[in-house]
Amino acid sequence: MMMKPQKDSDRPRENMPIASKEDASVLTPQLTIDDLKQTKTFLKLIKKQQKEVNVLKKKHAKAHTALRSSHSAQLDRTVAQHEKEKHTLEKQLHKNTSRKVSSSLEMSRDIEQQMKTAAMNHKSKVKDMASAQASECSEMLRWHSAEEQTVVEQHLLQQCEQLHKLLMLEQEQQTHQLTLLHERQSKEMRTNQAKTSMESSKAISQDKSIKNKAERERRVRELNSTNTRKFLTERKRLAVKQTKECEQLQAAQREQLERLEKHNEELSNSCYAKSHCQGQIEAVCGDTREDEPLTGQTHTSLQ
C-alpha cells in the first residue's frame, strides 16, 4: 500500500508562518509628526519651554512697570519744581502789585516776564523729557522683543532636535520589531519543517506495505531529498519576502524623515519671516513713538 502524496497547494501553507494583525502593524508602521508631538517626552519639553516664556514675560512686565514708575516720578518732580517756582513768583507779583508805587510796577513787569519764561522753559523741558522717555521705552521694547525672539528661536531649535531624536528612536524600535518578527517567522518555519520531516519519516516506518529494509531506506532517501528541496525553496521564498519587507520599511522610514525635515524647515522659515516682519514694524513704531510724548511706554509680550 502506497502513501497518499500531499497536494502541492498544501505544502507552502504547512511550513510558512501565518501573519497576524500585529505583524501587519510592524510591516506598515503608521507614524506621523503629530504622534511624535503627543509623546510624553515632547510634551514635557513644551511645558518646560512655556514655563521659561512665562518667567521672561514676568521679567519684562516688571521692568516695564519700573520704567513707567521712574518716568512718572521724574515728571512729577519736574512739575512740582515748576509749581513751586511759579507759586514763589506769583507771591512776589501779588506783593509788588499791592504797593502801588512806580518801582513796584516795573518789578511786577519783570516778575511777569520771569513767569512767562519759566512757563516756556517748563513746557520745553517736559517735551524733551517726554521725548527722551519715549525713546527709552522704545529701546526697551526693541531689547525685549529681541530677547523674546531669541528664546522663541532657541525653543524652536530644541523642538526640531527633539522631534528628530524621537523619530530616530521610533524608527529604531520599528527596525527592532521587524527583526524580531523575521526571527520568529524563521524559527516557526524551521519548527514546522522539522515536524513535517519527522511525520513523513514516521509514516514510512509505519507503512506495512514496505516489505524489506532496502525499500524502506530507499523511500526515506527519496523523502529526505524531496523535503530538502521543498524546505530550501520555502526558506528562499521567506528570505526574499523578508528582504522586501526590510526595504519597504526603510523606504517608509526615509519618507518619515523627509516629512519631518520639511516640517522643521517650514517652521524655521516661518519663524524667521515673523522675526523679520516684527523687526520692521518695531523700527517704524519706534520712530513714531519718539515724537509722541508719553505714548511710547508700551510692552510687547511673547506671542
C-alpha positions in Angstrom: 0.0 0.0 0.0 1.5 3.4 -1.1 1.4 6.6 0.9 -1.1 9.2 -0.3 1.0 12.2 -1.6 0.4 15.7 -0.3 -1.2 18.3 -2.5 1.2 20.9 -3.8 -1.2 23.6 -2.6 -1.0 22.2 1.0 2.8 22.3 1.2 3.5 26.0 1.4 0.8 26.5 4.0 2.2 23.8 6.1 5.5 25.5 6.9 5.1 29.2 6.1 4.4 31.4 9.1 0.9 33.0 9.3 0.9 36.8 9.6 -1.2 38.3 12.3 -2.7 41.8 12.7 0.2 42.7 15.0 2.6 41.6 12.3 0.9 43.8 9.7 1.3 46.9 12.0 5.0 46.1 12.2 5.3 45.9 8.4 3.3 49.1 7.8 4.1 51.4 10.7 1.8 54.5 10.8 3.8 57.3 12.4 3.0 61.0 12.0 4.6 64.2 13.2 1.5 64.7 15.4 2.2 61.3 17.0 5.7 62.5 17.9 4.3 65.7 19.4 1.9 63.8 21.6 4.7 61.8 23.2 5.4 62.3 26.9 9.0 63.5 26.2 7.9 66.2 23.7 5.0 67.4 25.9 7.4 67.7 28.8 9.7 69.9 26.7 6.8 72.1 25.7 5.8 72.5 29.3 9.4 73.5 30.3 9.6 76.0 27.4 6.2 77.6 28.4 7.5 78.0 31.9 10.6 79.8 30.6 8.3 82.0 28.5 6.2 82.9 31.5 9.2 83.8 33.5 10.5 86.0 30.7 7.1 87.8 30.4 7.0 88.5 34.1 10.6 89.8 34.0 9.7 92.2 31.1 6.5 93.3 32.7 8.3 94.1 35.9 11.0 96.1 34.1 8.3 97.9 32.1 6.4 98.8 35.3 9.6 100.0 37.0 10.5 102.2 34.0 7.0 103.8 33.9 7.2 104.4 37.6 10.6 106.1 37.2 9.3 108.2 34.3 6.2 109.2 36.3 8.3 110.2 39.3 10.7 112.2 37.1 7.8 114.0 35.6 6.1 114.6 39.0 9.3 116.1 40.3 9.7 118.4 37.3 6.0 119.6 37.6 6.4 120.1 41.4 9.5 122.2 40.9 7.8 124.3 38.3 4.7 124.8 40.5 7.0 125.8 43.4 8.8 128.4 41.3 5.5 129.6 39.8 4.0 130.0 43.3 7.0 132.0 44.5 6.8 134.4 41.5 3.0 134.8 42.0 3.6 135.8 45.7 6.2 138.3 44.7 3.9 139.7 42.0 1.0 140.0 44.4 3.2 141.7 46.9 4.5 144.2 44.4 1.1 144.9 43.0 -0.3 145.8 46.4 2.3 148.5 46.9 1.1 150.8 44.1 4.4 152.6 43.5 6.3 153.1 40.2 9.2 150.9 41.2 6.9 148.1 42.2 5.2 148.3 38.8 8.5 147.9 37.0 9.3 145.0 39.2 6.0 143.4 38.6 6.6 143.5 34.8 9.9 141.7 35.4 8.2 139.1 37.5 5.6 138.6 34.9 8.3 138.1 32.3 10.0 135.6 34.6 6.8 133.7 34.9 6.3 133.6 31.1 9.9 132.4 30.6 9.5 129.8 33.4 6.3 128.5 31.8 8.0 128.3 28.3 11.1 126.6 29.8 8.9 124.2 31.7 6.9 123.3 28.6 10.1 122.7 26.6 11.6 120.7 29.4 8.5 118.5 29.7 8.5 118.0 25.9 12.2 117.0 25.9 11.6 114.7 28.9 8.7 113.0 27.2 10.7 112.5 24.0 13.6 111.0 26.0 11.2 108.8 27.9 9.5 107.6 24.7 12.9 106.8 23.2 13.9 104.9 26.4 10.7 102.9 26.2 11.2 102.2 22.5 14.7 100.9 23.2 13.3 98.7 26.0 10.7 97.4 23.6 13.4 96.6 21.0 15.5 94.9 23.6 12.6 92.8 25.0 11.5 91.9 21.5 15.0 90.7 20.5 15.3 88.7 23.7 11.9 87.1 23.2 12.7 86.3 19.6 16.0 84.6 20.7 14.0 82.5 23.2 11.5 81.6 20.5 14.3 80.5 18.1 16.0 78.5 20.8 12.8 76.8 21.7 12.1 76.0 18.1 15.5 74.5 17.6 15.0 72.4 20.7 11.7 71.2 19.4 13.1 70.3 16.0 16.0 68.4 17.6 13.7 66.6 20.0 11.3 65.6 17.2 14.3 64.2 15.2 15.6 62.3 18.2 12.1 60.9 18.9 11.8 59.8 15.2 15.2 58.1 15.3 14.2 56.2 18.4 10.8 55.2 16.9 12.4 54.0 13.7 15.0 52.1 15.7 12.1 50.4 17.5 10.4 49.7 14.2 13.5 48.0 12.8 13.9 46.0 16.0 10.3 44.8 15.9 10.6 43.8 12.3 13.8 41.9 13.1 12.0 40.0 15.9 9.2 39.2 13.6 11.6 37.8 11.0 13.4 35.8 13.6 10.1 34.4 14.8 8.9 33.5 11.3 12.2 31.8 10.5 12.0 29.8 13.8 8.4 28.8 13.1 9.4 27.7 9.6 12.2 25.5 10.9 10.0 24.0 13.5 7.3 23.2 11.0 9.8 21.8 8.6 11.3 19.6 11.3 7.8 18.4 12.3 6.9 17.7 8.6 10.1 15.7 8.2 9.5 13.7 11.4 5.9 12.9 10.4 6.9 11.8 6.9 9.6 9.5 8.3 7.2 8.1 10.9 4.7 7.4 8.2 7.2 5.4 6.1 8.4 3.5 9.2 4.7 2.5 9.9 3.9 1.7 6.3 3.2 -2.1 6.4 3.2 -2.2 2.6 7.0 -1.9 2.6 8.3 -5.5 2.9 12.1 -5.1 3.3 14.7 -2.8 4.8 16.3 -1.7 1.5 12.9 -0.5 0.1 12.3 1.4 3.3 15.7 3.1 3.2 15.2 4.0 -0.4 11.9 5.6 0.4 13.4 7.5 3.3 16.2 8.8 1.0 13.7 9.9 -1.6 11.6 11.6 1.1 14.6 13.4 2.5 15.7 14.6 -0.9 12.2 15.9 -1.7 11.9 17.6 1.7 15.3 19.2 1.4 14.4 20.8 -2.0 11.0 21.8 -0.6 12.4 23.3 2.6 15.2 25.2 0.7 12.5 26.7 -1.6 10.4 27.7 1.4 13.4 29.3 3.1 14.5 31.2 0.0 10.9 32.4 -0.5 10.8 33.6 3.1 14.2 35.3 2.8 13.1 37.1 -0.4 9.9 38.2 1.4 11.7 39.4 4.5 14.3 41.3 2.4 11.4 43.0 0.6 9.8 43.9 3.9 13.1 45.4 5.2 13.3 47.5 2.0 9.7 48.6 2.4 10.3 49.6 6.0 13.5 51.5 5.1 11.6 53.4 2.3 8.8 54.2 4.8 11.3 55.5 7.3 13.0 57.7 4.7 9.7 59.2 3.9 9.0 59.8 7.6 12.4 61.5 7.9 11.8 63.6 4.8 8.4 64.8 6.1 9.9 65.7 9.4 12.8 67.6 7.8 10.4 69.5 5.6 8.2 70.3 8.6 11.2 71.6 10.6 12.4 73.7 7.7 9.0 75.3 7.1 8.8 76.0 10.9 12.2 77.7 10.8 11.4 79.7 7.8 8.1 80.8 9.3 9.9 81.9 12.5 12.5 83.8 10.5 9.9 85.6 8.4 7.9 86.5 11.5 11.0 87.9 13.2 12.0 89.9 10.2 8.5 91.4 9.8 8.3 92.2 13.5 11.6 93.9 13.4 10.4 96.2 10.5 7.2 97.0 12.4 9.1 97.9 15.6 11.5 100.1 13.7 8.6 102.2 12.2 6.7 102.2 15.5 9.8 103.2 17.4 10.5 106.2 15.2 6.8 107.3 15.6 6.9 106.9 19.4 9.9 109.2 19.8 7.7 112.1 18.5 4.7 111.3 20.8 5.1 112.4 24.4 4.5 109.6 26.9 2.8 107.4 24.4 5.7 105.1 23.7 5.6 103.3 27.1 4.3 100.0 25.8 5.4 96.5 26.2 5.1 93.6 23.7 4.8 90.2 25.2 5.6 86.8 23.7 3.1 85.6 21.2 
